[in-house]
Amino acid sequence: MVSAYPAIFSPLRIRGVELPNRIVVPPLVQVRPITSPEGLAWYRRLASGSPGMVIVEATNIDDFGRELTPETLRPLVDVIQQAGAAAFVQLFPGPLGRGRRPDDLTVGEIEAIIDAYGAAASFCRQAGFDGVEPHGAHSYLLHDFFKPDQNHRTDNYGGSLDNRCRMGVQIVRRMRQAAGADFLLGYRHTPTGAEYGIEESLVFAERLIEAGMDVLDVSPARKESAADLAEPFKKRLPVPVIAVGGMEEPDEAEAALREGRCDLVAVGRQMIADARWPAKVRQGRLDDIRKCTKCNKGCHGNLSKRLPVACVLWPEGELDAFG
């Protein structure tokens, strides 16, 4: 089928993985256990419209090898890959890193977190996932290690730019060692902050690539226009760049890709509202899309109450499928 959006629906090969298109479902915490029947139904729904990649929500690294094993994760991999999408997991620094600041951690605890990332990547590979990405954005622990206003350490993990890059770089290197040469590794990063800018982030990204990173997930990627914060990375780095923000508008997503501001476009809340968005865009059925109004009621509203994420636009009966 010839689409009016050829850039969106062009394939992309990353290492050994062929993505059928440039649409990414970003990690969307949804308050259902990811391996439960309800969790599998959720991810089956997200994959049903045929995006190129689905990133499973932020998952604690300490859960791997316990309730999350290759056997329990395999059905989740299957519901994503059988729909034609690459299956990723976003990795989050578990109980040891939850609620902690860089200054709070001993070197031994830092090393334990790094080792846990490697073990989690290995479990994901054994389960059949195509790749993983550490969550290093949005002022969570790994991001704070990079931020000079949050990292006041005086050892090898703080101070200079080299030292502030060290935690993320060592995690990527350990994951590469643990998961092998043909497993995809991403990294989610916030490109600018109160005390750092694009140039420092570019240096960090280059170090991550040297350590084994295959794709950079820039979040947020929009300041004024679609993917404008991702563009410097796309222009300078030899790896694909994911951008998020405003990509639910097909014209904006197409322009961002065609004009070289990013390589992949992430569509979040719109995929909650209508998981058939990719198929409808490809078929030119834009008037049939159930458009997200950004009311934040069923998604962020439920999430803030620790209720299963849904959408006020869903037709009657749709919520019943997910519990």
N, C-alpha and C positions, 0 to 999 in steps of 0.2 A: 504494500500500500504506500503510495506517495503521500507524504505528510506536508502540510503547510509550514512545518517547523523542522526542517532537515537537520539543523544543528542539534536540537534536543534529541532527535531520534537516530543520531549517528552512533555506531558502536564505538567502544573504547577498550583497548586491551591494556591491562596493568599487570606487569610481570606475566604470569601465565593465565590470568583470568580475563575472559571476554565479557564485557558488560554490553547488553543489547542496546542500551541507550544511556543518556547522561542524567537521568533522574535518580536522585538518592532520597530514600525515606530516612530522615535523620533519627537519632535515638530519642524516643518519646516515652518517658516514664508513664506507665499506665495503670499501676497498682493492681496488677494481677500477676501471680507467680508465672514466670516465663515458660515453665515446662508444664503448667497445669492445662487441663482441657480448655479453660477460658483464655489462658495465655496463648495457646496454639491457635485458637480461633481468631484472636486478635491479630496475630502475625500472618495468618492465612489471609485474612481480610486485607491487610496492608499490601501484601504481595499480589493480590488478585488483579490489580490493574496493570501489572507488568512494568514496574519500575526497573531500573538497571541494578540497583543495590538497595538492600534493606539493612540498616544498622540497628541491631537489638539494643534496647535501652541500657543505660549505665548499670552495670552489674558488678557487684563486689568481688574483688579478686579472691577474697578469702572463702567465697562460696564454692569455688572450683575444687574438685576433689572431695567435697562433702556431699551436699544435695545436688550439685551440678557436676555430672560425670559425662564422659563420652556417650554412655548409654542413655542417660536422661535427656541429654541435649540433642541427640540425633533426630528425634521427631521435629524439633524446632527448626533444625537445619533443613529438613526435608520439606516443610511447608513453605519455606522461602525459596529454596532452589528449584523445587518442582514447578514453581510459577515462572521460572526463568531468570530470577534475580540472583545476584551474588549476596551471600549471607555474611554479615559482619557482626561483631559484638563490641560495644563500647565498654571499656574496663575502668572501674572506679576503685579508688584505694581503700576499700573495706574498713572494718572496725579500727584497725591500727591508725588509719589516717583520717577517720571521721571526726570532725570537730577540732582537729589539731592544726596548729600553725607550724611553719617551718622551724621556728625557734624552739618549739617544744620537743622536737624529736631528737633522740640520741642517734649517733652514727649507726649503731647496731639496728635501731628501728628503721632507719632509712634503708639499710642494706636488706632487711627483712621484707620491706615493701617492694624493693626492686626484684628480689627473688620471687615474690608472690606474683608479680606481673609476668615473669618468665614462665612460671608454672601454669598460670591461667592461659597464656597464649598456647602452651603445649596442649592443654586439655581441649582448647577450642579447635586446634588443628586435628586432634584425634577424633573429635566429634564430627568433623567434616566442614566446619566453617571455612570460608575463603580468607578471612582476615579479622583483625581486631584493631581498635584504636583506643589508646588511653585518653581519658578526659583530662586535658590540660588547659581548660578554659574557664571562664566565668567565675573566677576567684575561688575555685576549689583548690585543694592542696597543691597539686602539681603546678597550677598557674601561680599560686602564691610563692612557690620556690623561685619562679622566674621574675617576680615583681619586686623591685628594690624597696618599695614602701612597705612590703610585708615580710621580706626575708632580711633579717638582721644578723644572720649567722656570721661568725668570724672564722669558720673553718673552710674546707674545700667546697662546701655547698652554699656559700653566701659571699656577698661582697661584689667581686668583679663579674662582668658579663659571663666569662668562661665558667665561673663557679655557679652562677645562677642557671646556666644551661645544663649543668652536670646531672641533676636528678633525671630530667627528661631524656637526655642522651643515654644515660646508663640503662634506663628502663627499655628504650628501644633496642639497644645493643643486646641486653639480656633476652628480650623476646625473640630477637633474630636468632640468637644462639639456641634457644629452647625450641623454637617452632620450625627452623630450617629455612633454606634459601628460597623455596617457592611459595611460602606463605606470605600473604599481604599484610603489611603493617601501615596503619595510619596514625595520625596524631591530631587531636583537636586543640586549637590554640586561638586565644583572643589576640588580635594583631596589635592593638594599642592599649595603653593604660595611663594612669596618672603620672607615672615616672619613667615610662619607656615609650618608644615609638616604633614605627614600621621598620626602621633600619636595624634596631636590635632584634626585632622579631625575625627579620630576614636572616640575620646571622644565626639565630637559634635554629631556624628551619634548615639552613645549610648543614649545621652540625647534626641535626636529626637524620638528614639524608645520608651523611657519612656513616652514621650508626646503623642504617638499614631501613629508614622510613620510605614507603612507596607512595603515599598520598597524604597531602596536608588538608585538614578540615578547618577552614577559617570561619570562626564564629565569635561575634557577628561579622558579616562580610559586607554589610551595607551601612553607609553613612548618609549619602545623598542620593546615589543611584545604585541600581542593582550591581553588586559585586565590585563596587569601587574600592573597598578595603582589601579585596582579594587580588585585585589586578597587579599590584607590585610583586606578589608572590608568583602569579602566573607568568609574568614577564621575565622573572629572574631564575626561577627554579626549574630543574629538569624533571619534576614529578607532577602528576595531576593535582589540581587544587579544587576542592569543594567549596562552594559559596552558598550561603543561606540568606534569606531576607527578600521578600517581594517576588520570589520565583513562582508563586502560584499564579502570577500573570504570565501566560505563555509568551506574549510579545517581549516582556522584559527578560525572561529566561533565555529566549532565542537570541536576543540582542547581546546579552552578557556572554554567551558562548561564541556567537559569530564574531563579535568584536574583540575576542581574546582576553576577557576579564577573568575567566575561570574555565575549568574543564568539565565540571559537574555541578548540577544545581540541586540543592536540597529543598524539599517541599514538606513542611511539617503539619501545621494545623489544618491545612487544606486537605491533606490525606486522611486526617481524622474525620473531617466532614464528609468527604467523598473519596474513598479509596480507589475508585475507578477513574480518577483524574488523569493518569497517564494515558489510558486507553481512549478516553473521550477527547483529549487534546490531539492525539495521533489521528483519530478519525474525523477531526474537525467538528466535533459535537460540543462546541463550547457553551451553547445555550442549555445543554443538558447537565452541565456541571452544577452540583449542589455547592454553591460558593460559600466559603467560610466568611462570616461577618466579623470575625475577631472580637466576639462578645466575651470570650474567655470564661464562659459559664460552665459548660460541660467538661472542658479540658482543664484549664488552670484552676477553675473554681472547684471541681471535684478533687483535683490533685492536692490543693491546699487543705482539704478536709480528709485526705487519705482515702478517698472513695474511688472506685474504678472509673477511669477516664471514659467519657462518652461525648456526645455532641447534641445540642438542642435541636439541630437540623435533621437528625436521624428520623426516618419514618418509623411509625409504630411497628414494634416487633424487632427492630434491628438490635437494640440493646439486649434483648433476650438471648441473642446468639452468643454473647460474651459473658453473661452472668454479672 
